[in-house]
């Protein structure tokens, strides 16, 4: 199959990482995959040695020139399937496919589940009819599908395929390989309680709440330290927030990491404080390594965390609940038990092989192979 994945841009967010993971895996099975970015990425863009990446160089939200470039690519590459990752790429895929007189099947992978503001609410009303025109609509979470169908986003071609983790790369072996050397390099002592968050620095990720939790834990006598992996527009604000709270020496900002495994291997407990998520990869990757997680109860959180067994879920914005669960996991024996259960749960339910098989079967059915 010839498969074209269309993204807004190739910065390393969850949807983008998922797209490259899927494209690389399908290419390794003999499919011809291409990733197309509608917009120039300002920063460390994702790349691939397996799959070609093409940029349409668009810098405006809805650029006719960008649509023309995409239609030219579709005409030149003649894909069997065009995959629009989220709403705007779906719109561009619909228009550009028509401009290219292409008969390619159109698939939408939908990674969002919440509105950021009034603009998003208006745009999503306009986007709603587009989903009925897709040959397949893929959600990454059962909760996400329920949320959008309650908002009127219904399709006869909708299905759910959970995100998956490569358990060969993300396994307890990773922690054994990197843990001690990474902790030493980052200045963590053997008795430090290292709490990690791996997420792009955007307002909805709510990094400040983790800083608050570390401050409270330290006031209560816990040797809490923070490890924040990622980059983005709110990083300086969070750094200043930690500094002004007297925590700068207790919170390490590791920056953007091409391979996050060495960094997250240094963590005792993983945290995600997001105000909105769908089915985040970062907690799954930590769990696969054998790290228990404490994450806000949003989107598909209940699908990836067994509360009280592989980690804990806390109400959005409830810092006291977050701190309470982090206190529970301070016991190394409990962390170990939760970590083993987490790793086994991810391997059994969120293996990358299962995810790729689901997409491959769906794509083959669409093109009649």
N, C-alpha and C positions, 0 to 999 in steps of 0.2 A: 504493500500500500504506500501511496505518496500522501503524507500527512503534513499540513502546514498549521503551526501553532501561532496565533496572533495575540501579542501582549501589548499593553499600554507602553511599558518600558521594561528594561531588564535589570533594574536595581534589585538587590537580594531580599525581597520580601517573601512572605509565605507562598502566595500564589505563583510568584516567579520561580522560586525554588522548586515547587511542585511541578511546574511546567517543564523545566529542564530535566528534572528527575524522570518524568514520564517520557519525554522525547528521547532522552539517551537510552532508556530501557527499551523502548519500541524500536529504535534504530539498531540496537544490538541484536534484535530478532530478525533483522533483514529488511525492515521497513525504511523508506526514504523520508526522513523527517527534516523539516526546516522550522526554525523559530524566527518570527518576524516581530520586531519592535516598532510600534507606530511612532514613538517619541524618542528623541535623544536622551540617554541617561546621563545625568549630571552627577558623576561619582564613580564608584567602583562597580561597574556593570558585571553581571554574570556572563560567563562564556562557556564554551564547550569545545572539546577536541574531537567530539564524535558527530555533533550536529552543527550544520552551518547556521550562523546567526546573521540576519539581515536587518538593517535599520532604515526605516522610511524617512527619517530625519525630520519628522513633523514636530513643530514646536507650538502649535495651536491646538486647542481642544478638538475642534471639528474643522479640519483642513481639507479642502477639496483636492489640493495637490497630493496630500498624503493618501487619500482614497485612490487617486489615479496611480500612484506608485504601487500601492497594494494590488490594484487590478492588473497592472503590468506584470507583477510577480506571479499572480495567479495564472495569467495567460501564458507566461513563459514556463512555469513549473508544472502546470496542469495537475494540481493535487486532486486526489480522490476525496479527501476530507479536509475541510477548513475548520479549525478549532478556535473559537473566540473565547478568550479567557476574561470573563466578566463582561459588563454591559457595553462599554464603548467599542472594544474589539468585535463584539457581536454585530453592532451596528455597521462598523466599517466592513466586516465580512459580508454582510448581506448586500450592501451597496456595491462593493468592489467585485463580488462574485457576479453580479448582474452586469456590471460594466465590462467584465472579461468574458461574458457569455459562457460562463463555466457551469457545468452540471455537477460540480463537487457537492458532496453532502456537507451540511453545515451543523456543527456541534457547538454547544455552549457549555463551558465549565464555569459554574457560578461559585465564587469563593466568599462572597460577602453575605452578611445576615443582618446588618444594622445600618441605620441612617446616621450620617455625620451632621446633617443640618437641613435647613429648609431647601437649599439648592438640590441636595440629593433626593429629597422627597419629591420635588417637582420633576426632576430628571427621570426618576424611576417610574412615575406615572406615564411619562412619554415612552420609556423603554418597554413597558409591560407588553404591548402588542408584538414586540420583536420575538419574544420567547416562543410564541405560537408558530413562528416561521422557521424555527430551528428543527432540524431533523432529529435531534436528540438534545435534551437538557439534563445536565449532570450536576447534581448537588453533591457536596462532600460530607454532609451530615444529615441524619434523619431529622434532628431538631431544626436545622436550617430549612429543609424542605417544608416542614410543617409551618414555620414562620412565614415563608414567602407564599405558600398556598392560602394561608389565612389573609394575606394582603391582596389576593386575587391573581397571583402568578400561577396559573394552572396550564398544564401542557399534557397532552396524551402521550408524549414521548419522554416524560421525566423519569429519572432513576437516581439512585444514590450509590456512589462509589467512594468509600472512605479513603482518605489519604493513607499512605503507607510508608513504612520506615525500612530501609535496608538493614536487616539485622546482622548482616556480615560486617558492615561498617560500624554500626551503632550496637555494640554489645558490651557486656561486662569486661571483656578483654580490653576495650578501649580505656576504661578506668584504670585497670591494672597497669596498662602501658604508660599512661601519661600522668596519673594523679600526683604522685609525689614530686616529680620534677617540675610540674606546672605550679603546684602550690608553693614550692620553694622559690621559683622564678618570680612569682607575683607577691612574694613577701608574706605568705600565710604561714602561721606556725602550726605545729601538730595538734594543738588544742583549740585552734580557731574553729568556730562554727560558720562555715562558708555557705552563704545563701546566694544562689545565682539566678540571673534572669537573662535570657537570650532573646532579644527582640529589637527591631528597628526603633529608633527614638522618634516616635510620633506621639501627639497628645493622647490618642486613644489607648496607647500602651500603658499610660499611667505609672511611669517609673518612680515618680515622687512617693507613691504609696510604699514601695519597697524601702526607700530611704527612711521614711517614717517608722516602718516596722523595725528596721535595724536600730534606729535611735532608741525606741522603746525597749527592745530586747537588751540593749547595752545598759540602759538605766535600771533594768531588773536584774543585772548581774550576769547576763549571758555574754560569752565572748564572740558576739556576732560580727561577721564581716560580710560585705557585699561584693559580688562580682557581676558586673553588667557588661554583656557582650553585645556589640552592635554599634551602629552609627546612625546619624540622622539629624533632622533640624532641631530637635529639642535637647540634644545631648549637652550643649553648653549650659542651658537652663538647669538641667538636673545636676550637673557638676557644681554649679554655683549654689544650688539648693543644699547639696550635701556639705559643701564647704561652709556655708553660713550656719548650718546646724552643728558644726563641730565634728563632722564625720568624714572629712576628706581623706584622712589617713586610714579610715576603716572601710572605704568603698573604692574598689578598683574598677576603672573604666578601661576595658580591654580593647575597645574599638571594633571595627568590622573585621571578621575573621573568615577567610576563604574556607577553612576547615575548622569547624567549631568544636570538634571532639577533644582536642587537648585542653581547651578552656573549660568546657562543661565537665570534664573528668575531674577537675579540681573541686567541684561543688559537692556539698553534703545534701542540700535540698534545693530543688528548682522551684521557682516562683513565676507566676504570670499574673499581673494585676490588671489586665486589660478591662476597659469599659465595654468593649465589644469584640467578639471573635466569632469564627465559624467552626473550624476544626484545626487548631494550630499545630504545626509540626514540631516546634521547639519542645513542648512538654513531652510529646511522644518520643523524641530522640533522647531526652534525658531519661525517661522511663526505660527505654530500651537498653541504655547503658547500665541501669540498675540504680537510678537515683529517684527517690520519691519526690512527688511534686505537690505544691499547694497552689491552686489556681482559682481565679474568680469564676463563678458559676454563670457563664454566658455561652451562647451558641451550643456547640456540641460537647461542652465540658463533661456532662454526665455520661457521654458515650466513650470518653477516653480515660476517665478516672473513676475507680471504684472507691467511693468515699470510705475512709477508715480501713482500707486494705492496701491500695497502691499509692495513696496520697489523700489529700483533703480538698474539698470545695468550700469556698467562702463567698458570702453575698458580695456583690459588686460594691466597692467603696468601703467595706467594713474592715477597717484596719485592725480593730481589736480582735476580730475573729481570725484574721490572718496571723496575728501575733500569737494567739492561743494555739493554733495548729502548729506553728513553728516551734513553740515551746514543747509540744507533745513529741515532735520529731528530734528534739535535742538528744534524746537517749540513743546512743549508737546502736544498741541491739534492736530497737524498734526501727530505726532507719534501715538497718540491714534487712530485716524481715520485709518491710515495705518495698525496698528496692528489688529484692528477689521476686516478689509477687508482681511488681510493675514490669520487670523485664519479661517475665513469662507471659503476662497479659498482652503486651505489645506483640511478642513473637506469635502468639496464637491468634490475635485478632486484627493486627495492623501491619502484617508483613507486606513489604513492597511487591513481592511476587504476586500476592493475591490482588493487589490494586492493579498492577500492570495487566494481569490476566483479564480482569474485569473490563478494562478499556479495550484491550485487544479483541475480546469477544464481541463487544459492542460495535467497534469499528468494522470488523469483518462482516457482521450482520448487516450493517448499513450499506456496504459496497457489494454485498452478495457473494462474498468469498466463502 
